[in-house]
């Protein structure tokens, strides 16, 4: 089952709403209190860097959770940690440089485990695959496009002061563009939820992975 056939699109979409037009989404119930701290983003970024560096020593297969991957992989490939990080970023913690680096490093990480799971026909990397589902749902749930702070620019969205009058034609163009991104975001999330629910209801996952996936689905539905 090709669950993440639009993984690059999901990451690009989240990059758009993170760095240019973030609105605060309702945070799903998390397993521990939400803490808005820049140190949390830094620790997560350090874990991503360490995981990628450690992966170099194992070129033939992705690192396993709770095994040779060590604490860096356990931290980076954890949907609960990702949810906290994205929550902080959506509330103004961190900066654009950190946000971009996190997204850029997440892309190969998530794709690596998707490919490994698919190559094994779902027999291996089940726990890791389930966490990638949670990471993507966390990204799509933490951020919402916000019309009042952006205008369309050449190739990107440009923030503008709320006190500056917006020409009607430009305002309508911005509204249409943001509506498109919002609809795409909802579509991507619903697609992942639907296919993940199908996986959770099947016999393809072992009991621990199935239970974890069900927890994630209950959180983001």
C-alpha positions, -999 to 999 in steps of 0.1 A, spaced: 0 0 0 15 33 -11 3 55 18 26 84 13 24 89 -25 22 127 -18 48 129 9 67 157 -9 35 176 -14 26 173 23 60 186 33 58 214 8 24 224 19 34 224 56 65 245 47 42 271 31 19 274 61 48 273 86 70 300 72 45 324 57 9 322 68 7 304 101 -26 305 120 -30 287 153 -48 254 149 -66 236 178 -41 213 193 -51 177 195 -49 160 229 -13 151 235 2 126 259 19 154 280 14 192 285 22 215 257 54 235 264 63 264 242 101 264 244 127 271 218 150 245 235 125 218 224 129 228 188 167 229 191 168 195 208 146 180 181 168 195 154 199 182 171 183 147 172 175 149 134 211 159 127 225 131 148 202 105 133 212 115 98 249 113 108 244 80 125 226 66 94 258 71 74 274 42 93 245 19 82 242 25 44 223 -7 36 192 -2 57 174 24 79 181 25 116 156 8 138 138 24 167 149 13 201 179 -4 187 210 6 168 195 40 160 200 51 195 184 80 213 186 103 182 164 82 161 140 75 190 137 112 195 134 123 158 111 95 146 85 100 173 51 115 164 46 128 200 78 148 199 70 161 164 36 172 175 51 193 203 77 208 180 51 218 154 28 232 181 57 254 192 65 266 157 29 274 150 29 296 181 59 316 171 86 296 189 118 292 169 126 309 136 124 303 98 159 289 96 151 262 122 117 255 106 133 250 71 160 228 84 136 206 103 114 201 72 144 195 49 158 168 72 124 152 78 118 146 41 145 120 36 139 105 70 102 98 64 108 86 28 136 62 40 112 44 63 83 44 38 106 27 12 119 2 37 84 -7 48 72 -11 12 102 -31 1 95 -56 29 58 -57 19 49 -45 53 68 -72 72 95 -50 86 97 -14 100 61 -14 111 68 7 142 88 32 123 62 34 95 35 41 120 55 70 135 59 85 100 21 86 97 19 104 131 46 129 121 27 138 89 -6 141 107 11 163 133 24 186 106 -10 189 88 -29 195 121 -7 221 137 -9 248 111 -36 266 92 -32 292 65 -42 327 77 -54 352 51 -50 384 70 -12 383 72 -2 375 36 -3 388 0 6 370 -32 42 378 -44 64 365 -72 68 328 -64 60 331 -27 36 346 -1 48 380 13 38 391 48 22 425 50 12 449 78 -24 446 89 -26 484 89 -17 487 52 -47 489 29 -50 459 5 -62 465 -30 -94 445 -36 -81 426 -66 -49 415 -47 -70 407 -16 -92 384 -36 -63 367 -52 -47 361 -18 -80 347 -6 -83 323 -35 -47 311 -31 -50 305 6 -84 287 2 -66 264 -23 -39 256 2 -64 251 30 -84 227 9 -53 209 -1 -42 206 35 -76 191 45 -75 167 15 -40 155 24 -49 149 60 -82 131 52 -64 109 27 -38 99 53 -65 93 79 -86 71 56 -57 49 44 -43 47 79 -77 36 92 -78 9 66 -43 -3 77 -53 -2 114 -83 -24 107 -64 -49 87 -42 -78 99 -10 -64 83 3 -48 114 15 -66 146 -4 -58 178 20 -31 192 21 -12 159 -16 -15 154 -23 -1 189 1 28 184 -15 36 150 -50 36 166 -38 61 193 -26 84 166 -58 81 146 -79 89 176 -58 120 183 -62 135 148 -96 125 137 
